[in-house]
Structures are given as C-alpha cells and as structure tokens.
Amino acid sequence: MMRYAVRHSTVYEYGGDVAHSHHLLHLTPRDFAFQRSLSHSIALDPEPSSAVEGIDAFGNPITRLEYERSHDRLSAIAEMEIEVLPRPDLPPCDPWESVRTRLSYHAEPMKAGDLEACRFRMQSSHVLIKQALGDYARDCLAPGRSVEEASLALMRKIRREFKYVPGSTTNRTPTTDVLKTRRGVCQDFAHLMIGCLRSSGLAARYVSGYIRTSRASGDELVGGDASHAWVSVYCPPAGWLDFDPTNDCRVGEDHVTVAWGRDFGDVSPLRGMIVGGGRHKLTVDVAVRPLGAAAA
C-alpha cells in the first residue's frame, strides 16, 4: 500500500464584504475498502460562526459552515494523511447488455446492489442522457463484451480523441459541447464518460479526489494541480471499478479518493451561498506528497 500527505488550499478573495454566507465542504476523504484516512484537518480563516460535520446522501463526509459576520476573504486549507491499498484481481464481469437489462425497469424486485447502482443510472444536473453520447460509445459496446472491457475501450477512446486543455471549459460546460470541441479537463472527461455509459443504459458515478502526478516508472500523469476526477462503473459481479479517462489508466495506488456522487455538483470541494461580496477571485492549490510504501 502507499501512503500520501495531501494539502488542498482554497482561497476566495471577494470584491466587497460578504455579510452572511453558508458553505458545504467535501474536503474530508472517505474510508472504504481500498483507502484509510490516518489523519485529517481543515483550517478556516476566518473562523466560522458555526461548523457542523455530517454525512451526505452518498456516504461522503461533509462540513457545513455558516458565517454571520462580515468578511472579505475565505481560506480553507485541508491537510490529510492517507493510506491507499492495492486493488485485487477480480472475477470476470458480466456482458454489458445483461447489466443494462438488470438496471432497466421491470416488475420484479431488484437486488440491493442493482438498486443502489440505479441512483447512478439516471441523468443528473451536469450529465444529461443524450443520443449523441450513446452514439459516441457505440463502437466500444461490442455484443457480448463485458462491462469492464467496454469501459476500458471507452476510456481509451476518450484519451485518444480528446485533448487536455486547462482553461478551455468551466464547470458549467455541457458534455455535448465537450464532445464537439474534443477538449477539456479531467472533470469534462469524467462527465463525458459517465454520460456515454448512462446513455447506453449503464450506471456510472463521478469520483473526486487527488492524483500523484509522477510515478516511480517515470511516467507523468496529468490533473494534479487541483482536485482530480475520474469514473466508477458498476461492473457486476466485481462491483464498482474505477477508470481515469484523463490519463487512460485504471485507478489504483496513484489516486486518493475524497467523495463520489452523480456528478461534480454533488461533490464540489467548496460551494455555498453568499450575501454581498461582489465579484471574487478563486485560488486553488493542491500538493500530493508520497510518503512511500506503508507496512501492511
């Protein structure tokens, strides 16, 4: 397993005073089968009037903040130490057509895993179900191909045909626009892959986290200057398997998971509502420092 120290700094500088604000933070990493959080802290400046920790509808740790006094700047610095465990070899996955059928409406009761997956089968605010997205994925969904192999083929196609261009999109750019321009960043490629899979009747969720950009082999990965994003696909009987279309790789010990949801809107690191403030400047900085292999 690998151990990492991560520092995620978010600073808002407002053009005027904010009289009152509420914020929702997804800056606490979640524990699950392949990851353990060893330590975690969030430093806030100014200190909030109230801070409440909880769990959202997808099982992600969250922090809710309220500011009742005037301020013209907000800084949130999350620091964490994480252990990332290796992902084992899994049994072959079912053909994608059978998974699509299982996730379609029918009169018989669904198994618990299929029912949970259906939460990530429907369209969401940032990922619409569109014929154009299904058409783009069609050649990856060969008859009888397993859902894992189909996802791998789609991931590779996106990496091959799209260009990583920071600043070419915003968090409101539709996936159909990304499909036309063939450029974007990790968030766009994750939304695109999810849209293609959902438009084909499969279930996929958006995963937010961090990535180590330099591997021991010397290969360079992209997406480490801020939060990274990738895709988790429902691949029974193996369960949920993760794919990084930005880097054309399976997710493993190079990735640190923070949260997952239907799309970016569910897991944005910091979002909220403010009264006043005018225009603002946002500065984000992420540093992922490998601490070496951890003892089992």
C-alpha positions in Angstrom: 0.0 0.0 0.0 1.0 3.6 -0.5 0.9 6.5 2.0 0.3 10.1 1.0 0.3 13.6 2.6 -2.2 15.9 0.8 -2.6 19.6 1.2 -5.6 21.3 -0.5 -5.8 25.1 -0.3 -8.8 27.0 -1.4 -8.9 30.8 -1.1 -11.7 33.2 -2.1 -10.9 36.9 -2.2 -14.1 38.9 -2.5 -14.5 42.3 -4.2 -16.5 43.5 -1.2 -17.7 42.5 2.2 -19.8 39.3 2.5 -22.4 39.9 5.1 -23.7 36.4 5.5 -22.8 33.0 3.9 -23.3 29.3 4.1 -20.9 26.7 2.7 -20.8 23.0 2.1 -17.3 21.3 2.1 -16.3 18.0 0.6 -12.7 18.1 1.8 -12.7 15.1 4.2 -11.5 11.9 2.5 -13.8 8.9 2.8 -12.8 5.5 4.1 -13.7 2.4 2.1 -12.3 -0.9 1.1 -9.2 0.5 -0.7 -8.4 3.5 1.4 -7.8 4.5 5.0 -7.7 8.1 6.4 -5.0 8.3 9.0 -5.3 12.0 9.9 -7.2 15.0 8.6 -7.8 18.6 9.5 -9.4 21.7 7.9 -8.0 25.2 8.9 -10.5 28.0 8.2 -9.8 31.7 8.1 -11.8 33.5 9.3 -13.3 31.0 11.9 -17.0 30.3 11.1 -19.8 31.2 13.3 -20.8 27.5 13.2 -19.3 24.3 11.7 -21.2 21.0 11.6 -19.8 17.8 10.3 -22.0 15.1 8.8 -22.6 12.6 6.0 -24.3 13.4 2.7 -26.7 11.2 0.8 -23.9 9.3 -0.9 -22.0 8.5 2.3 -19.4 11.2 1.9 -18.1 13.1 4.9 -19.1 16.8 4.7 -18.7 20.0 6.7 -21.4 22.7 6.8 -20.2 26.3 7.6 -22.1 29.4 8.4 -20.6 32.9 8.7 -22.8 35.5 10.4 -20.2 38.3 10.5 -18.8 40.4 7.7 -15.6 39.1 5.8 -13.9 39.9 2.5 -11.8 36.7 2.3 -12.3 33.0 3.0 -9.4 30.4 3.2 -10.0 26.7 3.7 -6.8 24.5 3.9 -7.4 20.8 4.2 -4.5 18.6 5.2 -4.6 14.8 5.4 -2.6 11.6 5.5 -4.0 8.7 3.6 -3.2 5.0 3.0 -4.2 3.7 -0.4 -4.4 -0.1 -0.6 -3.8 -2.2 -3.7 -6.9 -3.3 -5.6 -7.1 -7.1 -6.0 -7.7 -9.1 -9.2 -11.5 -9.6 -9.6 -13.7 -12.2 -11.3 -14.7 -11.5 -15.0 -17.6 -9.0 -15.3 -20.9 -9.7 -16.9 -21.7 -8.7 -20.5 -22.7 -5.1 -20.7 -26.1 -5.9 -22.3 -27.1 -8.1 -19.3 -26.1 -5.3 -16.9 -28.2 -2.9 -18.9 -31.1 -5.2 -18.7 -30.7 -5.6 -14.9 -30.7 -1.9 -14.4 -33.8 -1.3 -16.6 -37.3 -1.1 -15.1 -39.1 -4.4 -14.6 -41.7 -5.7 -12.2 -39.5 -8.0 -10.2 -37.7 -6.7 -7.1 -34.1 -5.7 -7.7 -31.1 -7.0 -5.8 -29.7 -4.4 -3.3 -26.5 -3.8 -5.4 -28.5 -3.2 -8.6 -30.9 -0.9 -6.8 -28.1 1.2 -5.4 -26.5 1.4 -8.9 -29.7 2.8 -10.3 -29.0 6.0 -8.4 -26.2 6.5 -10.9 -28.0 5.3 -13.9 -30.2 8.3 -14.5 -29.3 11.8 -15.8 -28.2 14.5 -13.4 -27.6 18.2 -13.4 -24.2 18.0 -15.1 -24.7 14.7 -17.0 -27.6 14.6 -19.4 -28.7 11.4 -21.2 -28.2 12.2 -24.9 -28.4 10.2 -28.1 -25.1 11.7 -29.3 -23.3 10.4 -26.2 -24.7 6.9 -26.7 -23.7 7.0 -30.3 -20.1 8.0 -29.4 -19.8 5.0 -27.2 -21.4 2.5 -29.5 -18.3 1.1 -31.1 -16.9 0.3 -27.6 -20.0 -1.7 -26.7 -19.5 -4.7 -28.9 -22.0 -7.5 -28.5 -21.1 -9.8 -25.6 -18.3 -7.6 -24.4 -18.0 -7.3 -20.6 -19.0 -4.0 -19.0 -15.4 -3.8 -17.7 -13.9 -4.2 -21.2 -16.4 -1.8 -22.7 -15.5 0.8 -20.1 -11.8 0.3 -20.8 -12.4 0.7 -24.5 -14.4 3.9 -23.9 -11.7 5.3 -21.6 -9.0 4.7 -24.2 -11.1 6.2 -26.9 -11.6 9.4 -24.9 -7.9 9.7 -24.1 -7.0 9.1 -27.8 -9.5 11.6 -29.3 -9.7 14.4 -26.7 -7.1 16.9 -25.7 -6.4 18.0 -22.2 -6.5 21.9 -22.3 -6.8 23.7 -18.9 -9.0 26.7 -19.1 -10.9 25.6 -22.2 -14.1 24.9 -20.2 -15.8 25.8 -17.0 -17.7 23.7 -14.5 -20.9 24.6 -16.4 -19.7 23.4 -19.9 -22.2 20.8 -21.2 -20.9 17.4 -22.2 -22.3 17.9 -25.6 -20.1 20.9 -26.1 -17.1 18.9 -24.9 -18.0 16.2 -27.4 -18.0 18.8 -30.2 -14.7 20.6 -29.3 -12.8 17.5 -28.3 -11.0 19.3 -25.5 -11.4 19.9 -21.8 -10.0 18.9 -18.4 -10.5 15.9 -16.0 -13.9 17.0 -14.9 -15.1 17.2 -18.5 -13.7 13.8 -19.5 -15.3 12.2 -16.4 -18.7 13.8 -17.2 -18.3 12.7 -20.8 -17.6 9.1 -20.0 -20.4 8.9 -17.4 -22.8 10.4 -20.0 -21.8 7.9 -22.6 -22.3 5.0 -20.2 -25.6 6.2 -18.8 -26.9 7.0 -22.3 -26.2 3.3 -23.0 -28.1 2.1 -20.0 -25.2 1.5 -17.6 -24.5 3.0 -14.2 -21.5 5.2 -13.5 -20.6 7.7 -10.8 -18.3 10.7 -10.6 -15.3 10.4 -8.2 -13.4 13.4 -6.9 -10.0 13.2 -5.3 -6.3 13.7 -6.0 -3.6 12.1 -8.1 0.1 11.6 -7.8 1.4 13.1 -11.0 4.9 11.4 -11.0 5.2 7.6 -11.0 8.2 5.6 -10.0 8.4 4.4 -13.6 9.0 7.9 -14.7 5.6 8.3 -16.4 3.8 11.6 -15.9 0.1 11.8 -15.1 -2.0 15.0 -15.5 -4.7 16.5 -13.3 -2.7 17.1 -10.1 -2.7 20.9 -10.0 -6.2 20.8 -8.4 -8.8 18.2 -7.5 -8.8 15.3 -9.9 -11.8 13.4 -11.2 -12.5 10.0 -12.6 -15.3 7.5 -13.2 -16.5 4.5 -11.3 -18.6 2.0 -13.3 -21.0 -0.7 -11.9 -19.4 -3.9 -13.2 -21.1 -6.9 -11.5 -20.2 -9.3 -10.1 -16.9 -7.5 -9.4 -18.7 -4.4 -8.1 -17.6 -0.8 -8.8 -14.4 -0.5 -10.9 -12.7 2.9 -11.4 -11.3 4.3 -14.6 -9.3 7.6 -15.3 -10.1 8.7 -18.8 -7.8 11.8 -18.5 -4.8 9.5 -18.1 -6.1 6.3 -19.8 -5.4 4.2 -16.7 -7.2 2.1 -14.1 -7.5 3.8 -10.8 -5.1 2.3 -8.2 -2.5 3.4 -5.7 -1.8 6.7 -7.6 -5.2 8.0 -6.7 -6.7 9.4 -3.4 -10.5 9.4 -3.2 -12.4 12.1 -1.4 -16.0 11.7 -2.5 -18.3 10.3 -5.1 -21.7 11.3 -6.4 -23.8 11.6 -9.6 -21.6 14.4 -11.0 -19.4 17.3 -9.9 -22.3 19.2 -8.4 -22.7 16.5 -5.7 -19.0 16.6 -4.6 -17.7 20.1 -5.3 -14.9 20.7 -2.7 -16.3 24.0 -1.6 -19.6 25.6 -2.6 -22.1 27.8 -1.0 -24.4 30.9 -0.9 -23.2 34.4 0.0 -24.9 37.7 0.6 -22.7 40.5 -0.8 -19.1 40.1 -1.8 -19.4 41.2 -5.4 -17.0 39.6 -7.9 -14.4 37.2 -6.4 -11.1 35.7 -7.2 -10.6 32.0 -6.5 -7.1 30.4 -6.0 -6.8 26.6 -5.6 -3.5 24.8 -4.9 -3.1 21.0 -4.3 0.0 19.2 -3.3 0.2 15.4 -3.1 3.4 14.1 -1.4 4.1 10.4 -1.5 5.4 9.1 1.9 6.4 5.8 0.5 5.1 2.3 0.8 3.4 1.6 4.1 3.8 -1.6 6.0 0.8 -4.0 5.7 
